[in-house]
Amino acid sequence: MICAVYKSRLKPDSYLFVEKRNEFERVPEPLMKMFGTPELVMLLPLNKREHLALADIEKVKVELAEKGYYLQLPPPSVNLLDEYKKEIGYSRD
């Protein structure tokens, strides 16, 4: 299975995986508007890979088969100061 991966010009670190290059018919219109004009990043042979950097490869395959697309969003940002405060037990109370 080869899919096409596109990045968003509007949403940093957001990627849209579709079954075939330039085929967005199965992607909902509101999602396409939010995503903006897709910019091709690569054609990705999923059957030759065991994992992906930021996504569960099996989930990607299932969603491509069922919905025709997979949307990868960036992980939520972590507030390092808050994490440090928790680690040292700091509380303002």
Secondary structure, 3 states (H helix, E strand, C coil): CEEEEEECCCCCCCEEEECCCCCCCCCCHHHHHHHCCCEEEEEEEHHHCCCCCCCCHHHHHHHHHHHCEEEECCCCCCCHHHHHHHHHCCCCC
